[in-house]
Amino acid sequence: MRTKSLKKNRINVVTLGCSKNVYDSEVLMGQLKASGKDVVHEEEGNVVVINTCGFINNAKEESVNTILEFMQKKEAGEVDKVFVTGCLSERYKPDLQKEIPNVDEYFGTTELPQLLKALGADYKHELIGERLTTTPKNYAYLKIAEGCDRPCSFCAIPLMRGKHKSTPIEEIVIEAEKLAANGVKELILIAQDLTYYGLDLYKKRNLAELLEHLVKVDGIEWIRLHYAFPTGFPMDVLDVMNREPKVCNYLDIPLQHISDSILKSMRRGTTKEKTTKLLKEFRATVPEMTIRTTLIVGYPGETQEDFETLRDWVKEMRFERLGCFTYSHEENTHAYNLEDDVPEDVKIERANQIMEIQSQISWELNQAKIGQEFKVVIDRKEGNYFIGRTEYDSPDVDNEVLIDASITYLKTGEFATVKVIEAEDFDLYAEVVNK
């Protein structure tokens, strides 16, 4: 027996996966609102849109489980309709239609107009930059390009997102201005590959020129760079970083591995020597730069010697921020033709070893910060603490600064100068020195 649905004609958008999906959900919600729809993010609604991730096995499982969970709610009469969009849907649409046929409709990553039509809304081309942001009010993701032209053997993103396509500078600036007008103070620039930005539109790598325009946007105080590719990195970006205080001394540059044989098999187009030289140039040009990277262990053919090369290099380079993942064998990628020959327990053990080394490095670097002063932005209040970040930390993935809320009152989204009084592996404890 069907129960009466709650919140009639309210559309609930559920987001899974990375910051690029967060951005896409926000654009979808902005379009729905412009068509007069009642739209919420991960709250109750009788129509559900699930924006899925299809990057690696864990993400695919989470996406499938979420779809099944909402299909049960549909069967029970708790929701009326369920639509599925995003990367999983782009990559596995025929399989999903066969395995979970009760979903009302599946859409790929480029089918926003069709999805809107199914939801009774019109796609409005003129809505550049009109989004309903789902992040805390002080920061927002700003996607400057879609897709990727890189041939990395392990990566399925080009299958789901297509070829690299830069967004014109003027459109990005309009979007930044609208975000600033809504109180956003920090822009986190994202793309599958920031390094490639502009090559298709301007016939040159144009990230530096984009930054020159964005620093002029009133109200924006921090601009952060995420997901740069090491090969062909435009070094003029470092000049802007040095010159413009709004551009954070921060770069997220996924390096994946450092053993030459693994880098060659991964089709990364670089070597250990070239990568090490590039990082040393970063440090020499911008001495205060925080470098975040991500690594993959357990790639097909990774020997104990390859892993030890990586492990020793992590010790030597002393990255400020680092994440490590186990290799996921993804169909239709070049690496899928290779034997996934590193046992799962060995993959996990190797990842744990890397993260133990990184934890020690992070602890040592944090100890050196005791007594120093930093500008922080306050993201939220949690328990007895206000939680803030320095310019060297990105939301959700990096270190946080905890400030005792019983001593000082701070507002979410405001900046404060703090002095570090205590430090752990990944957290700093601080007190406000002036407001």
Salt bridges, closest charged atoms under 4 A:
ASP24 OD1 - LYS143 NZ 2.64
ASP24 OD2 - ARG161 NH1 2.72
GLU26 OE1 - ARG131 NH2 2.44
ASP38 OD2 - ARG10 NE 3.11
GLU42 OE2 - HIS41 NE2 3.85
ASP80 OD1 - ARG2 NH2 3.18
ASP80 OD2 - LYS8 NZ 3.06
ASP104 OD2 - LYS74 NZ 2.92
GLU111 OE1 - LYS93 NZ 3.80
GLU130 OE2 - LYS178 NZ 3.25
GLU146 OE2 - LYS143 NZ 2.75
GLU146 OE2 - ARG161 NH1 2.91
GLU175 OE2 - ARG131 NH1 2.79
GLU186 OE2 - ARG224 NE 2.77
GLU186 OE1 - ARG389 NH2 2.71
ASP193 OD2 - ARG150 NE 2.69
GLU209 OE1 - LYS204 NZ 3.55
GLU212 OE2 - ARG243 NH2 2.20
GLU221 OE1 - LYS375 NZ 3.20
ASP252 OD2 - HIS226 ND1 3.55
GLU281 OE2 - LYS277 NZ 3.43
GLU302 OE2 - HIS257 NE2 2.69
GLU302 OE1 - ARG350 NH1 2.71
ASP312 OD1 - ARG311 NE 3.79
GLU320 OE2 - ARG283 NH1 3.13
GLU330 OE1 - LYS60 NZ 2.74
GLU330 OE1 - ARG91 NH1 2.85
GLU331 OE1 - LYS60 NZ 3.30
GLU331 OE1 - ARG91 NH2 3.78
ASP340 OD1 - LYS347 NZ 3.01
GLU344 OE1 - LYS347 NZ 3.86
GLU364 OE1 - ARG318 NH1 2.99
ASP379 OD2 - ARG389 NE 2.52
GLU382 OE2 - ARG380 NE 2.75
ASP393 OD1 - ARG321 NH2 2.73
ASP398 OD1 - ARG292 NE 2.74
GLU400 OE2 - ARG380 NH2 3.08
